[in-house]
Amino acid sequence: MNEQLDNHIHKLRTQRKISQQELADAIGVSRKTISTVETGRFTPSVVIALKMARFFEVPVESIFSLLDDQP
């Protein structure tokens, strides 16, 4: 089973009209971390995911969802 994580970070950021750098500064990570998580090239740690959820004031499950890529 190959599982991937989907996310809605870009949508949430654009709704709030904030840049990747502003989000990064708010949760204490680099802009590159936000970029790679947002594009799906990096799976965030639980701590980063929880910080994002807290920042956006939404449940983690509304930002991230597991994509099950079964044959």
Phi and psi in radians as a Rosetta constraint file:
Dihedral C 1 N 2 CA 2 C 2 CIRCULARHARMONIC -1.966 0.35
Dihedral N 2 CA 2 C 2 N 3 CIRCULARHARMONIC 1.929 0.35
Dihedral C 2 N 3 CA 3 C 3 CIRCULARHARMONIC -1.877 0.35
Dihedral N 3 CA 3 C 3 N 4 CIRCULARHARMONIC 2.451 0.35
Dihedral C 3 N 4 CA 4 C 4 CIRCULARHARMONIC -2.234 0.35
Dihedral N 4 CA 4 C 4 N 5 CIRCULARHARMONIC 2.783 0.35
Dihedral C 4 N 5 CA 5 C 5 CIRCULARHARMONIC -1.860 0.35
Dihedral N 5 CA 5 C 5 N 6 CIRCULARHARMONIC 2.219 0.35
Dihedral C 5 N 6 CA 6 C 6 CIRCULARHARMONIC -1.735 0.35
Dihedral N 6 CA 6 C 6 N 7 CIRCULARHARMONIC 2.668 0.35
Dihedral C 6 N 7 CA 7 C 7 CIRCULARHARMONIC -2.542 0.35
Dihedral N 7 CA 7 C 7 N 8 CIRCULARHARMONIC 2.851 0.35
Dihedral C 7 N 8 CA 8 C 8 CIRCULARHARMONIC -2.106 0.35
Dihedral N 8 CA 8 C 8 N 9 CIRCULARHARMONIC 0.540 0.35
Dihedral C 8 N 9 CA 9 C 9 CIRCULARHARMONIC -1.126 0.35
Dihedral N 9 CA 9 C 9 N 10 CIRCULARHARMONIC -0.806 0.35
Dihedral C 9 N 10 CA 10 C 10 CIRCULARHARMONIC -1.022 0.35
Dihedral N 10 CA 10 C 10 N 11 CIRCULARHARMONIC -0.778 0.35
Dihedral C 10 N 11 CA 11 C 11 CIRCULARHARMONIC -1.065 0.35
Dihedral N 11 CA 11 C 11 N 12 CIRCULARHARMONIC -0.803 0.35
Dihedral C 11 N 12 CA 12 C 12 CIRCULARHARMONIC -1.128 0.35
Dihedral N 12 CA 12 C 12 N 13 CIRCULARHARMONIC -0.693 0.35
Dihedral C 12 N 13 CA 13 C 13 CIRCULARHARMONIC -1.114 0.35
Dihedral N 13 CA 13 C 13 N 14 CIRCULARHARMONIC -0.796 0.35
Dihedral C 13 N 14 CA 14 C 14 CIRCULARHARMONIC -1.209 0.35
Dihedral N 14 CA 14 C 14 N 15 CIRCULARHARMONIC -0.577 0.35
Dihedral C 14 N 15 CA 15 C 15 CIRCULARHARMONIC -1.102 0.35
Dihedral N 15 CA 15 C 15 N 16 CIRCULARHARMONIC -0.643 0.35
Dihedral C 15 N 16 CA 16 C 16 CIRCULARHARMONIC -1.522 0.35
Dihedral N 16 CA 16 C 16 N 17 CIRCULARHARMONIC -0.121 0.35
Dihedral C 16 N 17 CA 17 C 17 CIRCULARHARMONIC 1.016 0.35
Dihedral N 17 CA 17 C 17 N 18 CIRCULARHARMONIC 0.860 0.35
Dihedral C 17 N 18 CA 18 C 18 CIRCULARHARMONIC -2.122 0.35
Dihedral N 18 CA 18 C 18 N 19 CIRCULARHARMONIC 2.660 0.35
Dihedral C 18 N 19 CA 19 C 19 CIRCULARHARMONIC -1.490 0.35
Dihedral N 19 CA 19 C 19 N 20 CIRCULARHARMONIC 2.943 0.35
Dihedral C 19 N 20 CA 20 C 20 CIRCULARHARMONIC -1.058 0.35
Dihedral N 20 CA 20 C 20 N 21 CIRCULARHARMONIC -0.673 0.35
Dihedral C 20 N 21 CA 21 C 21 CIRCULARHARMONIC -1.134 0.35
Dihedral N 21 CA 21 C 21 N 22 CIRCULARHARMONIC -0.705 0.35
Dihedral C 21 N 22 CA 22 C 22 CIRCULARHARMONIC -1.115 0.35
Dihedral N 22 CA 22 C 22 N 23 CIRCULARHARMONIC -0.728 0.35
Dihedral C 22 N 23 CA 23 C 23 CIRCULARHARMONIC -1.134 0.35
Dihedral N 23 CA 23 C 23 N 24 CIRCULARHARMONIC -0.775 0.35
Dihedral C 23 N 24 CA 24 C 24 CIRCULARHARMONIC -1.017 0.35
Dihedral N 24 CA 24 C 24 N 25 CIRCULARHARMONIC -0.811 0.35
Dihedral C 24 N 25 CA 25 C 25 CIRCULARHARMONIC -1.087 0.35
Dihedral N 25 CA 25 C 25 N 26 CIRCULARHARMONIC -0.684 0.35
Dihedral C 25 N 26 CA 26 C 26 CIRCULARHARMONIC -1.174 0.35
Dihedral N 26 CA 26 C 26 N 27 CIRCULARHARMONIC -0.557 0.35
Dihedral C 26 N 27 CA 27 C 27 CIRCULARHARMONIC -1.906 0.35
Dihedral N 27 CA 27 C 27 N 28 CIRCULARHARMONIC 0.028 0.35
Dihedral C 27 N 28 CA 28 C 28 CIRCULARHARMONIC 1.390 0.35
Dihedral N 28 CA 28 C 28 N 29 CIRCULARHARMONIC 0.642 0.35
Dihedral C 28 N 29 CA 29 C 29 CIRCULARHARMONIC -2.274 0.35
Dihedral N 29 CA 29 C 29 N 30 CIRCULARHARMONIC 3.095 0.35
Dihedral C 29 N 30 CA 30 C 30 CIRCULARHARMONIC -1.466 0.35
Dihedral N 30 CA 30 C 30 N 31 CIRCULARHARMONIC 2.800 0.35
Dihedral C 30 N 31 CA 31 C 31 CIRCULARHARMONIC -1.090 0.35
Dihedral N 31 CA 31 C 31 N 32 CIRCULARHARMONIC -0.622 0.35
Dihedral C 31 N 32 CA 32 C 32 CIRCULARHARMONIC -1.096 0.35
Dihedral N 32 CA 32 C 32 N 33 CIRCULARHARMONIC -0.651 0.35
Dihedral C 32 N 33 CA 33 C 33 CIRCULARHARMONIC -1.074 0.35
Dihedral N 33 CA 33 C 33 N 34 CIRCULARHARMONIC -0.801 0.35
Dihedral C 33 N 34 CA 34 C 34 CIRCULARHARMONIC -1.056 0.35
Dihedral N 34 CA 34 C 34 N 35 CIRCULARHARMONIC -0.790 0.35
Dihedral C 34 N 35 CA 35 C 35 CIRCULARHARMONIC -1.042 0.35
Dihedral N 35 CA 35 C 35 N 36 CIRCULARHARMONIC -0.821 0.35
Dihedral C 35 N 36 CA 36 C 36 CIRCULARHARMONIC -1.252 0.35
Dihedral N 36 CA 36 C 36 N 37 CIRCULARHARMONIC -0.560 0.35
Dihedral C 36 N 37 CA 37 C 37 CIRCULARHARMONIC -1.214 0.35
Dihedral N 37 CA 37 C 37 N 38 CIRCULARHARMONIC -0.802 0.35
Dihedral C 37 N 38 CA 38 C 38 CIRCULARHARMONIC -1.037 0.35
Dihedral N 38 CA 38 C 38 N 39 CIRCULARHARMONIC -0.659 0.35
Dihedral C 38 N 39 CA 39 C 39 CIRCULARHARMONIC -1.555 0.35
Dihedral N 39 CA 39 C 39 N 40 CIRCULARHARMONIC -0.013 0.35
Dihedral C 39 N 40 CA 40 C 40 CIRCULARHARMONIC 1.441 0.35
Dihedral N 40 CA 40 C 40 N 41 CIRCULARHARMONIC 0.175 0.35
Dihedral C 40 N 41 CA 41 C 41 CIRCULARHARMONIC -1.482 0.35
Dihedral N 41 CA 41 C 41 N 42 CIRCULARHARMONIC -0.200 0.35
Dihedral C 41 N 42 CA 42 C 42 CIRCULARHARMONIC -2.483 0.35
Dihedral N 42 CA 42 C 42 N 43 CIRCULARHARMONIC 2.314 0.35
Dihedral C 42 N 43 CA 43 C 43 CIRCULARHARMONIC -1.594 0.35
Dihedral N 43 CA 43 C 43 N 44 CIRCULARHARMONIC 2.139 0.35
Dihedral C 43 N 44 CA 44 C 44 CIRCULARHARMONIC -1.250 0.35
Dihedral N 44 CA 44 C 44 N 45 CIRCULARHARMONIC 2.728 0.35
Dihedral C 44 N 45 CA 45 C 45 CIRCULARHARMONIC -1.209 0.35
Dihedral N 45 CA 45 C 45 N 46 CIRCULARHARMONIC 2.879 0.35
Dihedral C 45 N 46 CA 46 C 46 CIRCULARHARMONIC -1.041 0.35
Dihedral N 46 CA 46 C 46 N 47 CIRCULARHARMONIC -0.686 0.35
Dihedral C 46 N 47 CA 47 C 47 CIRCULARHARMONIC -1.074 0.35
Dihedral N 47 CA 47 C 47 N 48 CIRCULARHARMONIC -0.813 0.35
Dihedral C 47 N 48 CA 48 C 48 CIRCULARHARMONIC -1.121 0.35
Dihedral N 48 CA 48 C 48 N 49 CIRCULARHARMONIC -0.768 0.35
Dihedral C 48 N 49 CA 49 C 49 CIRCULARHARMONIC -1.038 0.35
Dihedral N 49 CA 49 C 49 N 50 CIRCULARHARMONIC -0.751 0.35
Dihedral C 49 N 50 CA 50 C 50 CIRCULARHARMONIC -1.171 0.35
Dihedral N 50 CA 50 C 50 N 51 CIRCULARHARMONIC -0.658 0.35
Dihedral C 50 N 51 CA 51 C 51 CIRCULARHARMONIC -1.117 0.35
Dihedral N 51 CA 51 C 51 N 52 CIRCULARHARMONIC -0.691 0.35
Dihedral C 51 N 52 CA 52 C 52 CIRCULARHARMONIC -1.120 0.35
Dihedral N 52 CA 52 C 52 N 53 CIRCULARHARMONIC -0.787 0.35
Dihedral C 52 N 53 CA 53 C 53 CIRCULARHARMONIC -1.066 0.35
Dihedral N 53 CA 53 C 53 N 54 CIRCULARHARMONIC -0.746 0.35
Dihedral C 53 N 54 CA 54 C 54 CIRCULARHARMONIC -1.112 0.35
Dihedral N 54 CA 54 C 54 N 55 CIRCULARHARMONIC -0.766 0.35
Dihedral C 54 N 55 CA 55 C 55 CIRCULARHARMONIC -1.048 0.35
Dihedral N 55 CA 55 C 55 N 56 CIRCULARHARMONIC -0.814 0.35
Dihedral C 55 N 56 CA 56 C 56 CIRCULARHARMONIC -1.446 0.35
Dihedral N 56 CA 56 C 56 N 57 CIRCULARHARMONIC -0.101 0.35
Dihedral C 56 N 57 CA 57 C 57 CIRCULARHARMONIC 1.001 0.35
Dihedral N 57 CA 57 C 57 N 58 CIRCULARHARMONIC 0.836 0.35
Dihedral C 57 N 58 CA 58 C 58 CIRCULARHARMONIC -2.433 0.35
Dihedral N 58 CA 58 C 58 N 59 CIRCULARHARMONIC 2.799 0.35
Dihedral C 58 N 59 CA 59 C 59 CIRCULARHARMONIC -1.168 0.35
Dihedral N 59 CA 59 C 59 N 60 CIRCULARHARMONIC 2.592 0.35
Dihedral C 59 N 60 CA 60 C 60 CIRCULARHARMONIC -0.919 0.35
Dihedral N 60 CA 60 C 60 N 61 CIRCULARHARMONIC -0.684 0.35
Dihedral C 60 N 61 CA 61 C 61 CIRCULARHARMONIC -1.121 0.35
Dihedral N 61 CA 61 C 61 N 62 CIRCULARHARMONIC -0.338 0.35
Dihedral C 61 N 62 CA 62 C 62 CIRCULARHARMONIC -1.498 0.35
Dihedral N 62 CA 62 C 62 N 63 CIRCULARHARMONIC -0.196 0.35
Dihedral C 62 N 63 CA 63 C 63 CIRCULARHARMONIC -1.712 0.35
Dihedral N 63 CA 63 C 63 N 64 CIRCULARHARMONIC -0.780 0.35
Dihedral C 63 N 64 CA 64 C 64 CIRCULARHARMONIC -2.040 0.35
Dihedral N 64 CA 64 C 64 N 65 CIRCULARHARMONIC 2.478 0.35
Dihedral C 64 N 65 CA 65 C 65 CIRCULARHARMONIC -2.452 0.35
Dihedral N 65 CA 65 C 65 N 66 CIRCULARHARMONIC 2.579 0.35
Dihedral C 65 N 66 CA 66 C 66 CIRCULARHARMONIC -1.534 0.35
Dihedral N 66 CA 66 C 66 N 67 CIRCULARHARMONIC 2.187 0.35
Dihedral C 66 N 67 CA 67 C 67 CIRCULARHARMONIC -1.720 0.35
Dihedral N 67 CA 67 C 67 N 68 CIRCULARHARMONIC 2.088 0.35
Dihedral C 67 N 68 CA 68 C 68 CIRCULARHARMONIC -1.659 0.35
Dihedral N 68 CA 68 C 68 N 69 CIRCULARHARMONIC 1.951 0.35
Dihedral C 68 N 69 CA 69 C 69 CIRCULARHARMONIC -1.776 0.35
Dihedral N 69 CA 69 C 69 N 70 CIRCULARHARMONIC 1.234 0.35
Dihedral C 69 N 70 CA 70 C 70 CIRCULARHARMONIC -1.568 0.35
Dihedral N 70 CA 70 C 70 N 71 CIRCULARHARMONIC 2.545 0.35
